[in-house]
Amino acid sequence: MKLKPILLLFFAIFFMGCSSNEIEEIEEIESQEEFNIVGKWYYYSIVENGIKTLYNDCLSKSYFQLNADGSGMYYSYTMSNGVCELRDENLARWRFEDNEYIIETTLSSSWVSTNNNPYSAVVIYKYPVTINQDNDIQFVGFSRVITLKKQK
C-alpha cells in the first residue's frame, strides 16, 4: 500500500522536472530524422561573436549538393581580381547518426616531400548539423554558427 504514494510522488517529480524546452528539444531531435536534407543548400549567414553577417553575393553562391544516397558535392566560390570564381569542388557525404545529421567534406592537398617525391593527403571535415525553426541547416562550432538555406 505504501508503494502507490511513493510511485505517484516519483512520477510527479519526474514530470514536473522536465521543462518545456527539454520536451521541445526531444521532439526536435526525433523530428530531425523526418527532415529532408536532400537538395541544394546555399550559404546564407554566419554568426561570430554574437554578430550576424549575411554572406556577400559571391560567397552566397557556395553550396552543398546532398543526394538521396548519402553522397554529395561541395562547391565554394570566392572573389579573385573582382570576379566571382569557383574556388573548390569537393566530394561530400551525409548521414543520420545518433539523432543528428552529419555532413563530411574532403579536401585534397598535394605537397612535395623532402626527397622531392610528391604525395597527397586527404583532410575530412565533419560538420554536425542542427535544424533551426525556419528549416535551415546550421553548422555550429568554433564559436560561430553558419546557416545554409535550401534552394526552392
N, C-alpha and C positions, 0 to 999 in steps of 0.2 A: 504493500500500500504506500509506503514512503517513497517508493521508486517513481511513481507518477508525478508527484510535485517536483522532484529533482529533474526529471526529464523535461517537464514543462518549463522550469526555470532555465535549463540548458538551452532549449530551443528559443526562448525569449531573448536570452543574452546573445545567442548566435545571430538571430535575425536583426536585432537592434544594433549589433556591432558592425554590420555591413552598411557602409554609406551608399547613397545613390550613385556616387562617382565610381565606386568599386563595381557595382552592378552594371553600370554603363560600360566600364572597361571590359568586363567579362563578356557582355553582349557584343561589343565591338570586336573582340578577338574571335569570337565564334562566327561572326558575320564576315570576317576577312576572307575566309575560305570560299565564300559565295561571291566575293568581289571579282569582277572580270578585269584582270590585269593585262590581258592580251590586247595589243594595239600599239599605237604610236604615241609616245609620251615626250612632250617638249619641255625644256627648261623654262620655268616661269619666274621664280623669285628665289632669293637667298636671304636668310636672316642671320646676321653675325653681330654679336654683342648687343642683341636686342633691337637692331636696326634692320628693317625690311627694305630690300632693294629689288626692283624688277630687273630682269636681265635685259640688256640692250638688244636692238634689232638683230644684230649678228649672233650673239650668244644664244638668243632665244630660238635660233634655228637648230641648235644642238638637240638631239633626241635619242631615245631608246626605242627600237622596234622590237616588241616582245611577241613571239609566236606561240600558238596553242600547244606546240610540242615541247615547250620549255627552252627553246633556242631563241636567239635574238641577235641584234646588232646594236652598236652604239656609235653614233656619228656626232663629232664635235666640230664646231665652227669657231673661227677666230678672225680678227681683223689683221690684214697684212698689207701694208702700203695703201691703206684706205679702202681695201677691197675685202669683203667678207668671203673667206675661203674655207673649204672643208679641211680641217687640220688632222683629224684622226678618224679612222674607220676600224672598229674593233669588234670581235666576237663578244657576245653576251649570252648569258643563260639565266633562267629564273626557276624558282621552285617555291613551294609552300612547305615550310618545315617548322615544327614546334610552334604552331599557331601564328606564324608570321611569314610574309613573303621575303625572299632573299633574291637580290639581283647581283650577279657577278659579271664583271667585265675583265678582259685580258688586255694587257699592254705588252707588246713585244719590243725588245730593245736589242741592238747589236753593239758589241764592244770588240776591241782588239785586245787580246791577252798580251802578256809581257813578251812572249816569243812570236808575236805577230800572227797568231792563228785566230781568225775571227770565231766568235761563238755568240749564241743568242741566249737570252734569258726571258722568261715569261713571268710577269707580275700579275697576280689576280687580285682585283679589288672586290671586296664583299660589302654590299650595302644592305643592311636590314631596312625594310620598308614599313612605314606606317601609312595609314589612310586617314586623311582628315575629313572634317564634316562636309566638305564640298566634293568628296570622292576624288580628290587629287592624291597622288602618292608623294611621300616625303622621305628623304634620306636624312636621318638625324645622327649627328656625330661631329666630333672635332669642333665643338662649341658653335655649330651652325646647323641650320635647317634649310635644305634645298627642296623646293616644291616643283613638281612637274605636273602639267595638265595634259589630259588626254585629247588627242585630235578628235574632233566631232565630225 
